[in-house]
Amino acid sequence: MTNPSTVAELTATIEAAHEQLAALLQVLSEDQMVAPALEGGWSVKDTLAHLAFWQYRLRYGLATDGEQHPAVPPEVADVTGEPWDTAVNEYVQAANRDLPLAEVRAAFDHSYQETLAAISALSDKDVFDTGPLRRRVGRDVLEFIAGNTYEHYDEHVDTIERAFPPRSTRSYQPWANSSRRSRLISRMPVRSISSKRSLRNSLITLVTVSR
């Protein structure tokens, strides 16, 4: 895959990867989505909570004025363990394990829309130049975005497919609509991130508008 070179190309790439994930989710039953059938005993529901959290972490990182690296949301600032990402993943999974599937799916979907809107609001200079945003984030901005969006979606699509191989190319056709990428870019308003939400709200119920 060629790396995107504009924000328009970046959002189109994100949308195409999300569309692939959404197509896969459509052919799974509720029982399949809550079954601990993935690697490490995870469920698809756990995976959606996981993806929602890292999208939130991305938005927090892009919005922060600090120089901290990585951009750590306050909800997980006290999480310890090595590697840190693994410790956070375990923490997020445990915190959201008992949430209903419908709530997790709604939270992931809304988190995705907020994330896409936040990225769409960036300029090409923000993402691709070594300017203020890169210094603030403390890393390459494109890599930061890719690792928490389209590369992350692709990683977990592979994991889900290994647990639940597609039965029909008619019902599940990844990338079938990739030609529509440029027409699907969302223009939703960007919402600010509140660090004062409850643990439940901050980790998964990301549909909540900041108070």
C-alpha positions as CSV (number, residue, x, y, z in Angstrom):
1,M,0.0,0.0,0.0
2,T,1.3,3.4,-1.0
3,N,1.4,5.8,2.0
4,P,-1.1,8.7,1.7
5,S,0.4,12.1,0.9
6,T,-2.5,14.4,1.6
7,V,-5.2,14.5,4.3
8,A,-7.8,13.7,1.7
9,E,-5.9,10.5,0.8
10,L,-5.4,9.7,4.4
11,T,-9.1,9.9,5.3
12,A,-9.9,7.9,2.3
13,T,-7.5,5.2,3.4
14,I,-9.0,5.2,6.9
15,E,-12.5,4.9,5.5
16,A,-11.6,2.0,3.2
17,A,-10.1,0.0,6.1
18,H,-13.0,0.8,8.3
19,E,-15.4,-0.3,5.6
20,Q,-13.6,-3.6,5.4
21,L,-14.0,-4.1,9.2
22,A,-17.6,-3.1,9.0
23,A,-18.3,-5.6,6.2
24,L,-16.8,-8.3,8.3
25,L,-18.8,-7.4,11.4
26,Q,-22.0,-7.5,9.4
27,V,-21.7,-11.2,8.8
28,L,-21.0,-12.2,12.4
29,S,-23.7,-13.2,14.7
30,E,-24.1,-11.7,18.2
31,D,-22.9,-15.1,19.7
32,Q,-19.8,-14.9,17.5
33,M,-19.1,-11.3,18.6
34,V,-19.1,-12.1,22.3
35,A,-17.4,-15.5,22.1
36,P,-13.8,-15.5,23.5
37,A,-12.6,-17.0,20.2
38,L,-9.8,-14.6,19.3
39,E,-6.2,-14.7,20.3
40,G,-5.7,-14.4,24.0
41,G,-9.3,-15.3,24.8
42,W,-10.6,-12.0,23.4
43,S,-13.9,-11.5,21.8
44,V,-14.8,-9.3,18.8
45,K,-16.6,-7.1,21.4
46,D,-13.4,-6.8,23.3
47,T,-11.7,-5.8,20.1
48,L,-14.1,-3.0,19.3
49,A,-13.7,-1.6,22.8
50,H,-9.9,-1.9,22.3
51,L,-10.1,0.0,18.9
52,A,-12.4,2.6,20.5
53,F,-9.9,3.3,23.2
54,W,-6.9,3.7,20.9
55,Q,-8.9,6.0,18.7
56,Y,-9.6,8.1,21.8
57,R,-5.9,8.0,22.6
58,L,-5.2,9.3,19.1
59,R,-7.7,12.2,19.4
60,Y,-6.3,13.0,22.8
61,G,-2.8,13.0,21.4
62,L,-3.6,15.2,18.5
63,A,-5.5,17.7,20.8
64,T,-3.0,18.0,23.6
65,D,-0.8,21.0,24.1
66,G,1.8,19.0,26.0
67,E,5.1,17.5,24.8
68,Q,4.5,14.1,26.4
69,H,5.4,11.0,24.5
70,P,3.4,8.9,24.2
71,A,0.3,11.0,24.4
72,V,-1.2,9.4,27.5
73,P,-4.8,10.1,28.4
74,P,-5.3,10.7,32.1
75,E,-7.6,7.6,32.4
76,V,-4.6,5.3,31.9
77,A,-1.8,7.5,33.2
78,D,-1.4,5.3,36.2
79,V,-1.2,2.1,34.3
80,T,2.1,0.4,34.8
81,G,3.7,-2.7,33.3
82,E,6.0,-3.7,30.4
83,P,5.3,-3.4,27.6
84,W,3.1,-0.4,28.5
85,D,0.7,-0.9,25.5
86,T,0.0,-4.5,26.6
87,A,-0.7,-3.4,30.2
88,V,-3.1,-0.7,28.9
89,N,-4.8,-3.3,26.6
90,E,-5.4,-5.6,29.5
91,Y,-6.7,-2.7,31.6
92,V,-9.1,-1.6,28.9
93,Q,-10.4,-5.1,28.3
94,A,-11.1,-5.7,32.0
95,A,-12.8,-2.3,32.4
96,N,-15.2,-3.0,29.5
97,R,-15.7,-6.7,29.6
98,D,-19.2,-6.6,31.0
99,L,-20.6,-3.8,28.8
100,P,-23.4,-4.9,26.5
101,L,-22.5,-5.6,22.9
102,A,-24.8,-2.9,21.5
103,E,-23.2,-0.3,23.8
104,V,-19.7,-1.2,22.7
105,R,-20.6,-1.2,19.0
106,A,-22.3,2.2,19.3
107,A,-19.3,3.6,21.1
108,F,-16.9,2.3,18.6
109,D,-18.9,3.6,15.7
110,H,-19.2,7.1,17.2
111,S,-15.6,7.1,18.2
112,Y,-14.6,6.3,14.6
113,Q,-16.7,9.2,13.3
114,E,-15.1,11.6,15.9
115,T,-11.7,10.4,15.0
116,L,-12.3,10.8,11.2
117,A,-13.6,14.3,11.8
118,A,-10.6,15.2,13.9
119,I,-8.2,14.0,11.2
120,S,-10.2,15.6,8.4
121,A,-9.8,19.0,10.2
122,L,-6.0,18.7,10.0
123,S,-4.1,20.4,7.2
124,D,-1.6,18.6,5.0
125,K,1.1,20.6,6.7
126,D,0.0,19.4,10.1
127,V,0.3,15.7,9.1
128,F,3.2,15.7,6.6
129,D,5.5,18.4,7.7
130,T,7.9,18.4,10.6
131,G,6.1,21.3,12.2
132,P,4.4,22.2,15.5
133,L,2.0,19.2,15.6
134,R,4.8,16.7,15.1
135,R,6.8,18.3,17.9
136,R,3.7,18.3,20.2
137,V,2.9,14.7,19.5
138,G,6.5,13.7,19.8
139,R,6.5,11.4,16.7
140,D,5.7,11.2,13.0
141,V,2.1,12.3,12.8
142,L,1.2,10.1,9.9
143,E,2.6,7.0,11.7
144,F,0.7,8.0,14.8
145,I,-2.6,8.3,12.9
146,A,-2.0,5.1,10.8
147,G,-1.1,3.0,13.8
148,N,-4.4,3.9,15.6
149,T,-6.7,3.8,12.5
150,Y,-6.2,1.9,9.3
151,E,-3.2,-0.2,10.2
152,H,-4.9,-1.1,13.5
153,Y,-8.2,-2.0,11.7
154,D,-6.3,-4.2,9.3
155,E,-4.5,-6.0,12.1
156,H,-7.7,-6.9,13.9
157,V,-9.6,-7.8,10.7
158,D,-6.9,-10.4,10.2
159,T,-7.3,-11.7,13.7
160,I,-11.1,-11.9,13.4
161,E,-10.9,-13.7,10.0
162,R,-8.6,-16.3,11.5
163,A,-11.3,-17.0,14.2
164,F,-14.3,-16.8,11.8
165,P,-13.2,-17.4,8.2
166,P,-15.6,-15.8,5.8
167,R,-18.1,-18.4,4.4
168,S,-19.3,-16.5,1.4
169,T,-17.6,-14.0,-0.9
170,R,-21.1,-12.8,-1.7
171,S,-21.9,-11.7,1.8
172,Y,-18.4,-10.5,2.7
173,Q,-16.2,-8.8,0.1
174,P,-13.4,-6.8,1.7
175,W,-12.4,-3.7,-0.3
176,A,-15.3,-4.3,-2.8
177,N,-16.3,-0.6,-2.5
178,S,-12.8,0.9,-2.2
179,S,-13.4,3.0,-5.3
180,R,-15.9,5.0,-3.2
181,R,-13.2,6.1,-0.7
182,S,-13.0,9.8,-1.8
183,R,-16.8,10.2,-1.6
184,L,-17.2,9.0,1.9
185,I,-15.2,11.5,3.9
186,S,-17.1,12.7,7.0
187,R,-17.3,16.4,7.9
188,M,-18.7,16.0,11.4
189,P,-17.8,18.7,13.9
190,V,-14.8,18.0,16.1
191,R,-15.7,17.6,19.8
192,S,-13.3,18.3,22.6
193,I,-12.0,15.6,24.9
194,S,-12.9,15.8,28.6
195,S,-10.5,14.3,31.1
196,K,-13.2,14.3,33.8
197,R,-15.3,11.5,32.6
198,S,-15.9,8.4,34.6
199,L,-13.8,5.4,33.9
200,R,-16.7,3.8,32.0
201,N,-17.3,6.8,29.9
202,S,-13.7,7.6,29.1
203,L,-12.7,4.1,28.1
204,I,-15.6,3.0,26.0
205,T,-18.7,5.2,26.0
206,L,-17.0,7.7,23.8
207,V,-20.2,8.7,22.3
208,T,-20.7,11.1,25.2
209,V,-20.2,14.8,24.3
210,S,-17.7,16.4,26.6
211,R,-19.3,18.0,29.6
